């Protein structure tokens, strides 16, 4: 186990006065404070003893039923008995690793991939197989190749919707091809979907789990649409696997806080998210637009990036000769922060990559931060340029 590079960066960059685009934090402006306050009052009025007592390890039954119904709207045929409420979807990753990974077993991940997943899997001592990926996600032929490149691969971990860190969205054709390749190779899928509701223009295609339910573990979260401080997520597992995940959950923490579960269910049970989430989308879309405008204006030639169509992140490849890790201290000195992309690679990191989170700054702050980054990059490129030969 090693320290989180991202968490170490945040210790430095979250000090007052820093325009931070480093942390993958939802905007506090999106938190439904009044709805939460009212729900807390109702829970403590109507079911105080039940809410403050130990609870079932599987989770609060009405909340599990809500999750199953919500996923049915996305094309997934899920029973409440397949839903395990977790202490954030990060715990779901930990439970999956404990149940499925042995020391030396191959685990396949995208290139790049979510740093928190690498941290969750690493204590089980897997051998990571970094699957070649493009702007649409993992390449199906690379998944097929796992049968001989990494025989016995326990699963492929994948984020199809507005991936952390790259922000990419897997299109319909790639999803079909990826599932077909995984089936053929006998490689189960772990589908993580914390950002799927945060689309800006068009909802994502059906989940991978809707195409291969018996071969896919699906993870969801309430952190990005309600509040991350509640630490509430869920795992949807094939029925044959569910009991083992439940046993791992019982060993970890007995159950996710029952009070939090009841409060969240009280908030969402009558359709609150149908009006709340579109407000988040509209706010994040404005911030995305401000970021893209600033990137076009201030980044030097040779920078590569694509406008994200949802989520919270933009992935940038800096011009040749740039090292994002080396640039970060200079950026902090100038009052801005980002995350070097090298931390998101299981193998062969790309030193030129940067992840920017755009949802916690105002459009004006985004413009200021990107302008400062552009100045730093131009200075860096000028200083490192070879001296002309007389």
TITIRO-338115 format. One line per field, with one value per residue (C-alpha): residue in three letters; x, y, z. Coordinates in steps of 0.5 Angstrom, whole numbers, always signed. Example, Ala and Ser with C-alpha at 12.3 -4.5 7.8 and 13.67 -1.06 7.14 Angstrom:
# TITIRO-338115
aa = (ALA  SER)
c1 = (+25  +27)
c2 = (-9  -2)
c3 = (+16  +14)
This chain:
# TITIRO-338115
aa = (UNK  UNK  UNK  UNK  UNK  UNK  UNK  UNK  UNK  UNK  UNK  UNK  UNK  UNK  UNK  UNK  UNK  UNK  UNK  UNK  UNK  UNK  UNK  UNK  UNK  UNK  UNK  UNK  UNK  UNK  UNK  UNK  UNK  UNK  UNK  UNK  UNK  UNK  UNK  UNK  UNK  UNK  UNK  UNK  UNK  UNK  UNK  UNK  UNK  UNK  UNK  UNK  UNK  UNK  UNK  UNK  UNK  UNK  UNK  UNK  UNK  UNK  UNK  UNK  UNK  UNK  UNK  UNK  UNK  UNK  UNK  UNK  UNK  UNK  UNK  UNK  UNK  UNK  UNK  UNK  UNK  UNK  UNK  UNK  UNK  UNK  UNK  UNK  UNK  UNK  UNK  UNK  UNK  UNK  UNK  UNK  UNK  UNK  UNK  UNK  UNK  UNK  UNK  UNK  UNK  UNK  UNK  UNK  UNK  UNK  UNK  UNK  UNK  UNK  UNK  UNK  UNK  UNK  UNK  UNK  UNK  UNK  UNK  UNK  UNK  UNK  UNK  UNK  UNK  UNK  UNK  UNK  UNK  UNK  UNK  UNK  UNK  UNK  UNK  UNK  UNK  UNK  UNK  UNK  UNK  UNK  UNK  UNK  UNK  UNK  UNK  UNK  UNK  UNK  UNK  UNK  UNK  UNK  UNK  UNK  UNK  UNK  UNK  UNK  UNK  UNK  UNK  UNK  UNK  UNK  UNK  UNK  UNK  UNK  UNK  UNK  UNK  UNK  UNK  UNK  UNK  UNK  UNK  UNK  UNK  UNK  UNK  UNK  UNK  UNK  UNK  UNK  UNK  UNK  UNK  UNK  UNK  UNK  UNK  UNK  UNK  UNK  UNK  UNK  UNK  UNK  UNK  UNK  UNK  UNK  UNK  UNK  UNK  UNK  UNK  UNK  UNK  UNK  UNK  UNK  UNK  UNK  UNK  UNK  UNK  UNK  UNK  UNK  UNK  UNK  UNK  UNK  UNK  UNK  UNK  UNK  UNK  UNK  UNK  UNK  UNK  UNK  UNK  UNK  UNK  UNK  UNK  UNK  UNK  UNK  UNK  UNK  UNK  UNK  UNK  UNK  UNK  UNK  UNK  UNK  UNK  UNK  UNK  UNK  UNK  UNK  UNK  UNK  UNK  UNK  UNK  UNK  UNK  UNK  UNK  UNK  UNK  UNK  UNK  UNK  UNK  UNK  UNK  UNK  UNK  UNK  UNK  UNK  UNK  UNK  UNK  UNK  UNK  UNK  UNK  UNK  UNK  UNK  UNK  UNK  UNK  UNK  UNK  UNK  UNK  UNK  UNK  UNK  UNK  UNK  UNK  UNK  UNK  UNK  UNK  UNK  UNK  UNK  UNK  UNK  UNK  UNK  UNK  UNK  UNK  UNK  UNK  UNK  UNK  UNK  UNK  UNK  UNK  UNK  UNK  UNK  UNK  UNK  UNK  UNK  UNK  UNK  UNK  UNK  UNK  UNK  UNK  UNK  UNK  UNK  UNK  UNK  UNK  UNK  UNK  UNK  UNK  UNK  UNK  UNK  UNK  UNK  UNK  UNK  UNK  UNK  UNK  UNK  UNK  UNK  UNK  UNK  UNK  UNK  UNK  UNK  UNK  UNK  UNK  UNK  UNK  UNK  UNK  UNK  UNK  UNK  UNK  UNK  UNK  UNK)
c1 = (+0  +3  +0  -5  -1  -7  -9  -2  -3  -9  -6  -2  -6  -13  -10  -13  -12  -10  -15  -15  -17  -14  -19  -25  -30  -37  -39  -41  -46  -50  -51  -59  -58  -65  -68  -63  -64  -72  -70  -66  -72  -77  -73  -71  -79  -82  -76  -71  -69  -69  -65  -60  -59  -55  -58  -58  -51  -55  -57  -64  -69  -73  -67  -65  -71  -70  -64  -67  -72  -68  -63  -69  -70  -63  -65  -62  -66  -64  -67  -67  -64  -58  -56  -51  -51  -44  -40  -39  -37  -30  -32  -35  -28  -25  -30  -29  -22  -22  -27  -24  -17  -11  -4  -1  -7  -8  -13  -14  -15  -16  -11  -11  -15  -18  -13  -17  -19  -11  -11  -17  -14  -7  -7  -9  -3  -5  -1  -4  -5  -6  -11  -9  -15  -17  -21  -27  -25  -21  -20  -24  -18  -13  -19  -19  -11  -12  -13  -6  -3  -6  -9  -13  -15  -20  -24  -23  -25  -28  -31  -36  -39  -34  -28  -24  -19  -20  -27  -28  -35  -35  -40  -45  -41  -35  -40  -42  -35  -32  -38  -37  -29  -30  -35  -31  -24  -28  -26  -32  -33  -33  -37  -36  -41  -41  -41  -47  -52  -48  -49  -49  -53  -55  -55  -50  -52  -54  -49  -45  -49  -55  -51  -48  -51  -49  -42  -42  -41  -44  -42  -46  -46  -50  -44  -44  -51  -53  -47  -40  -40  -45  -41  -46  -46  -48  -46  -50  -48  -50  -54  -48  -43  -47  -47  -39  -39  -44  -39  -34  -38  -40  -33  -31  -36  -42  -47  -47  -49  -57  -59  -55  -59  -66  -64  -62  -68  -73  -70  -70  -76  -81  -77  -73  -67  -71  -71  -64  -60  -61  -59  -53  -52  -53  -48  -43  -44  -43  -36  -35  -36  -32  -26  -26  -26  -20  -16  -17  -15  -9  -6  +0  +1  +2  -3  -8  -15  -23  -29  -32  -39  -41  -38  -33  -26  -22  -16  -10  -4  +2  +6  +13  +18  +13  +13  +7  +10  +16  +11  +6  +11  +11  +4  +2  +7  +3  -3  -6  -6  -8  -6  -1  -4  +2  -1  -7  -3  -2  +4  +8  +6  +5  +9  +6  -2  -6  -13  -17  -23  -27  -33  -31  -29  -33  -32  -28  -24  -23  -21  -16  -13  -12  -9  -4  -3  -2  +4  +7  +7  +10  +15  +17  +17  +22  +27  +27  +28  +35  +40  +40  +47  +51)
c2 = (+0  +7  +14  +17  +22  +26  +26  +29  +34  +36  +38  +43  +46  +46  +52  +59  +63  +57  +56  +49  +45  +38  +35  +31  +34  +36  +43  +45  +49  +43  +40  +40  +43  +45  +38  +34  +38  +37  +30  +29  +32  +27  +21  +23  +25  +18  +13  +15  +9  +5  +10  +10  +3  -3  -4  -10  -11  -11  -4  +0  -4  +1  +5  -2  -2  +5  +3  -3  +1  +7  +2  -1  +6  +5  -2  -6  -12  -12  -14  -11  -17  -16  -9  -8  -1  +1  +6  +10  +7  +6  +1  -3  -3  -5  -11  -13  -14  -18  -23  -24  -22  -27  -25  -25  -25  -21  -15  -11  -3  +2  +7  +11  +9  +12  +12  +10  +4  +2  +4  -1  -7  -6  -9  -15  -16  -17  -16  -10  -11  -4  -5  +0  +5  +11  +17  +12  +7  +0  -3  -9  -13  -11  -14  -20  -21  -22  -29  -30  -23  -24  -31  -32  -24  -24  -18  -11  -5  +0  +7  +8  +15  +21  +17  +19  +22  +23  +25  +20  +17  +10  +10  +5  +1  +1  -2  -7  -9  -9  -13  -18  -19  -19  -25  -29  -28  -30  -24  -21  -13  -9  -3  +4  +9  +15  +21  +18  +22  +29  +29  +36  +35  +27  +21  +16  +9  +3  +1  -5  -9  -9  -12  -18  -18  -25  -22  -15  -12  -5  +0  +7  +13  +18  +23  +26  +28  +29  +30  +26  +27  +22  +16  +13  +8  +1  -5  -9  -16  -23  -27  -32  -27  -23  -27  -27  -19  -19  -23  -18  -12  -15  -16  -9  -5  -9  -4  +3  +8  +7  +14  +16  +11  +13  +21  +20  +15  +21  +26  +22  +17  +22  +24  +30  +28  +29  +36  +37  +33  +38  +44  +41  +39  +46  +49  +44  +45  +53  +51  +46  +52  +57  +52  +50  +57  +59  +53  +55  +62  +60  +54  +53  +50  +42  +42  +36  +36  +34  +38  +33  +32  +31  +29  +33  +33  +35  +31  +35  +32  +38  +40  +35  +37  +38  +35  +36  +33  +38  +44  +43  +46  +52  +52  +52  +58  +62  +60  +55  +47  +41  +34  +31  +25  +20  +18  +15  +10  +3  +2  +7  +13  +19  +25  +30  +29  +33  +32  +39  +39  +44  +44  +48  +54  +60  +61  +67  +63  +58  +63  +66  +59  +57  +64  +63  +55  +58  +63  +57  +53  +58  +60  +52  +51  +57  +55  +48  +50  +48  +54  +55  +53  +59)
c3 = (+0  -2  +0  -5  -10  -11  -3  -2  -8  -5  +2  -1  -7  -2  +2  +2  -5  -9  -15  -15  -21  -18  -13  -16  -12  -14  -13  -6  -10  -12  -5  -3  +4  +5  +3  +7  +13  +12  +11  +17  +21  +18  +20  +27  +28  +25  +26  +30  +34  +28  +24  +30  +31  +28  +21  +16  +12  +5  +6  +8  +4  +1  -2  -5  -8  -11  -14  -17  -20  -22  -26  -30  -33  -36  -39  -33  -30  -23  -17  -10  -8  -12  -9  -4  -1  +1  +4  -2  -9  -7  -2  -7  -11  -4  -3  -11  -10  -3  -6  -13  -13  -11  -10  -17  -21  -27  -26  -33  -33  -38  -40  -36  -31  -24  -19  -13  -16  -17  -10  -8  -12  -10  -3  -6  -10  -17  -23  -27  -35  -38  -44  -50  -50  -55  -55  -54  -49  -49  -55  -56  -60  -53  -49  -53  -53  -45  -46  -48  -45  -38  -38  -32  -32  -26  -29  -33  -29  -34  -33  -39  -38  -37  -35  -29  -31  -38  -39  -45  -46  -49  -55  -57  -62  -57  -52  -56  -59  -52  -49  -54  -54  -46  -47  -52  -47  -41  -38  -33  -33  -27  -29  -25  -26  -21  -27  -32  -30  -31  -38  -42  -48  -49  -44  -45  -48  -44  -39  -40  -35  -39  -44  -40  -33  -31  -33  -30  -23  -23  -18  -17  -13  -9  -8  -15  -15  -8  -3  -2  +5  +6  +3  +0  -6  -8  -12  -16  -17  -21  -15  -15  -13  -8  -2  -2  -3  +3  +7  +5  +7  +14  +16  +13  +17  +19  +15  +12  +16  +17  +19  +12  +8  +11  +10  +2  +1  +4  +0  -7  -6  -9  -15  -13  -17  -23  -22  -18  -23  -29  -25  -24  -31  -33  -28  -30  -37  -36  -33  -38  -44  -40  -39  -47  -49  -44  -47  -54  -52  -47  -49  -53  -60  -59  -53  -54  -51  -53  -50  -45  -46  -39  -32  -28  -32  -38  -40  -43  -47  -46  -52  -53  -48  -42  -35  -31  -25  -25  -27  -21  -16  -21  -22  -14  -13  -18  -15  -19  -18  -23  -22  -26  -31  -29  -23  -27  -31  -28  -33  -37  -35  -40  -36  -41  -39  -34  -31  -30  -25  -28  -23  -17  -20  -23  -30  -28  -24  -29  -34  -29  -28  -35  -37  -31  -34  -41  -39  -35  -40  -45  -40  -39  -47  -48  -42  -45  -52  -55  -56  -64  -67  -69)
